[in-house]
Amino acid sequence: MTIGDFLLRRLAEAGISHLFGVPGDYNLELLQQLEDSGTMRWVGTCGELAASYAADGYARLNGMGALLVTNAVGAMSAINGVAGCYAEHVPVVCICGSIPLRSIDRGLGMHHTMGDGTWDRFLGAYAQVTAAQARLTPCNAAVEIDRLILTAWREKLPVYVEVPSDIAYLDIEAPSEPLALEQPSSDPERLQSCITAVARHLSDARSPAILVDLDADRFSVAAEVMELAEKMQLPIAVSSTAKAVID
């Protein structure tokens, strides 16, 4: 399977049916694969920042979102919206079509770069506002695509993936089984220690209460939190941004 087709397949398996973004010369190969496969619907926006906000809103409604931009100017235009996703625990996959791997290997000067011979500045910028980042290669694509999507889903945070323009059509050995959106198993000893600590704090508290924010919805535990409050007869306060969701 080609790298681009595998990435699109994994996004679809994560429940993403719309891809927001702006065409650019470094992402046109992946866009062609999107059109040819019909895996999901392309939604073009007026700018990359708008695409990041659209993906944010989509993720809040559907569980996860994605956007596609081009190297440097596109990525930097979108970064403010992605940073908002990071601040509010919204799982979004930011895909950036980037300069060819062969150009990096040969140290060639390319447009949409800083012009200083460096290639990782935008990975570094996104490292500040995403939970995981990677530049795909034929050797790491299968592993990294799964790692990034699962990280976004598990941590409810955005991730950043660079797809060099000369590898989207390269074939790799891809797993045939669908992506399993599952949390890793808890360590029994650490889980018991956590339970003991929480129970002790509740027992020692003179006037315990529960404060709920949007993470209760992001991690799908709002019902359990409300059940705990009812069982223990604890007062519960809900932030204004979370109230509508929990209600």
C-alpha positions in Angstrom: 0.0 0.0 0.0 1.3 3.5 -0.7 2.2 5.8 2.2 -0.5 8.3 1.3 -3.2 5.7 0.9 -2.3 4.2 4.3 -2.4 7.5 6.0 -5.8 8.3 4.5 -7.1 4.8 5.5 -6.0 5.2 9.1 -7.6 8.6 9.4 -10.9 7.1 8.1 -10.5 4.2 10.6 -10.2 6.8 13.3 -13.6 8.1 12.4 -12.5 11.1 10.3 -14.6 11.6 7.1 -13.7 15.2 6.3 -10.2 16.7 5.7 -9.9 20.5 5.9 -7.1 22.5 4.3 -5.4 24.5 1.6 -3.7 23.0 -1.5 0.0 23.7 -1.9 2.7 22.3 -4.2 4.1 20.0 -1.5 0.8 18.3 -0.6 -0.7 17.9 -4.1 0.3 14.2 -4.4 -1.6 13.4 -1.2 -4.5 15.4 -2.4 -4.6 13.5 -5.6 -4.6 10.2 -3.6 -7.5 11.6 -1.6 -9.5 12.4 -4.7 -8.7 9.0 -6.3 -9.5 6.9 -3.3 -12.7 8.7 -2.2 -11.7 7.8 1.4 -13.0 11.1 2.8 -14.4 14.4 1.7 -12.0 17.4 1.0 -13.1 20.7 2.4 -11.0 23.6 1.1 -10.8 26.7 3.2 -9.7 30.3 2.5 -6.6 29.9 4.6 -4.7 27.4 6.8 -5.8 29.1 10.1 -9.4 28.7 9.0 -8.6 25.0 8.3 -7.2 24.5 11.8 -10.3 26.1 13.4 -12.6 24.0 11.2 -10.7 20.8 12.2 -11.0 21.9 15.9 -14.8 22.3 15.6 -15.2 19.0 13.7 -13.2 17.2 16.3 -15.3 18.6 19.2 -18.4 17.2 17.4 -17.1 14.0 16.0 -14.3 12.9 18.3 -11.3 13.6 16.1 -10.4 15.9 13.2 -7.6 16.5 10.6 -6.3 19.2 8.4 -3.8 19.3 5.5 -1.4 22.2 4.8 1.9 22.8 2.9 5.4 23.3 4.3 6.4 26.4 6.3 3.9 29.1 5.3 1.0 26.7 5.6 2.1 25.1 8.8 2.9 28.5 10.5 -0.5 29.9 9.4 -2.3 27.0 11.0 -0.2 26.8 14.2 -2.4 29.2 16.2 -5.5 27.0 15.8 -3.5 23.9 16.6 -2.2 25.6 19.7 -5.8 26.2 20.7 -6.5 22.5 20.3 -3.5 21.8 22.6 -4.8 24.2 25.2 -8.3 22.6 25.2 -7.5 19.0 24.7 -8.9 18.6 21.2 -7.5 15.7 19.2 -6.6 16.9 15.7 -4.1 15.5 13.2 -2.2 18.3 11.4 -0.7 16.9 8.1 1.9 19.0 6.4 3.1 18.2 2.9 6.8 19.0 3.1 9.9 19.3 1.0 11.1 16.1 -0.7 13.3 13.7 1.2 15.8 13.6 -1.6 16.2 17.4 -1.3 16.9 17.0 2.4 19.5 14.2 1.7 21.3 16.4 -0.8 21.1 19.6 1.1 19.3 21.4 -1.7 17.9 24.9 -1.3 14.1 24.8 -1.5 11.3 27.4 -1.4 9.0 27.4 1.7 12.0 27.0 4.0 14.0 29.3 6.2 16.7 29.4 3.6 19.4 28.5 6.2 19.9 24.9 5.3 17.9 23.6 8.2 14.9 21.2 7.8 13.5 20.7 11.3 12.4 24.2 12.4 8.7 23.6 11.8 8.8 20.2 13.5 10.4 22.1 16.4 7.7 24.8 16.4 5.0 22.2 16.5 6.7 20.3 19.3 5.6 23.2 21.5 1.9 22.8 20.8 1.4 19.1 19.9 1.7 15.8 21.8 3.7 14.1 19.1 5.5 15.0 15.9 7.2 13.0 13.0 8.5 13.3 9.5 7.5 10.3 7.6 9.9 8.1 5.6 9.4 4.8 3.8 11.1 3.1 6.8 9.0 4.6 9.6 5.7 5.5 8.0 3.6 2.5 9.1 4.7 2.8 12.7 4.6 6.5 13.0 1.2 7.0 11.4 -0.3 4.6 13.9 1.6 6.2 16.8 0.6 9.7 15.9 -3.1 8.9 15.4 -3.3 6.8 18.6 -1.5 9.5 20.6 -4.0 12.1 19.5 -6.9 9.8 20.3 -5.6 8.7 23.7 -4.3 12.0 25.0 -7.0 14.2 23.3 -4.3 16.5 22.0 -3.2 17.5 18.5 -0.3 15.9 16.6 1.8 16.9 13.7 2.9 14.8 10.7 5.2 15.8 7.8 4.7 14.0 4.6 7.5 14.7 2.2 6.1 15.2 -1.3 8.2 12.5 -2.9 7.1 9.6 -0.7 3.2 9.7 -0.8 3.2 7.3 -3.7 5.9 4.9 -2.4 4.8 1.5 -1.4 5.3 0.1 2.1 4.3 -3.0 3.9 1.2 -1.9 5.8 -0.8 -3.9 8.4 -4.1 -5.3 7.1 -6.0 -5.1 10.3 -7.9 -1.9 11.1 -6.6 0.6 13.7 -7.7 -0.3 17.2 -8.7 2.8 19.1 -8.1 1.5 22.6 -6.5 2.8 25.7 -3.5 0.8 26.9 -4.1 -1.4 29.9 -3.6 0.1 33.3 -0.8 -1.0 35.5 -2.7 -2.8 38.4 -0.2 -1.6 41.1 -0.2 2.0 39.9 -4.0 2.0 39.5 -4.5 0.7 43.1 -2.1 3.3 44.4 -4.1 6.0 42.7 -7.4 4.7 44.0 -5.9 4.6 47.6 -4.6 8.1 47.3 -7.9 9.6 46.0 -9.9 7.7 48.6 -7.6 9.0 51.4 -7.9 12.6 50.2 -11.7 12.4 50.1 -11.8 10.8 53.5 -9.5 13.4 55.1 -11.3 16.4 53.4 -13.5 18.5 55.7 -15.7 19.7 52.9 -15.0 17.7 49.7 -16.4 18.9 46.3 -16.0 18.0 42.7 -15.1 20.6 40.0 -15.7 19.4 36.5 -14.3 20.8 33.3 -14.4 19.8 29.7 -11.8 17.0 30.1 -14.7 15.0 31.6 -16.3 15.1 28.2 -13.1 14.8 26.2 -12.2 11.5 28.0 -15.9 10.3 28.1 -16.1 10.1 31.9 -18.8 12.7 32.6 -21.4 10.0 33.5 -19.0 8.3 35.9 -18.1 11.6 37.6 -21.8 12.5 38.1 -22.4 9.0 39.4 -19.6 9.3 41.9 -20.9 12.7 43.1 -24.4 11.3 43.6 -23.2 8.2 45.5 -21.0 10.2 47.8 -23.5 13.1 48.1 -20.8 15.5 47.1 -21.5 19.0 45.8 -20.4 19.4 42.2 -19.4 22.5 40.3 -19.3 22.6 36.5 -17.3 25.1 34.5 -19.4 27.2 32.2 -17.7 25.8 29.1 -18.5 22.2 30.3 -22.0 22.7 31.5 -23.8 22.5 28.2 -21.9 19.3 27.3 -22.5 17.5 30.6 -26.2 18.6 30.7 
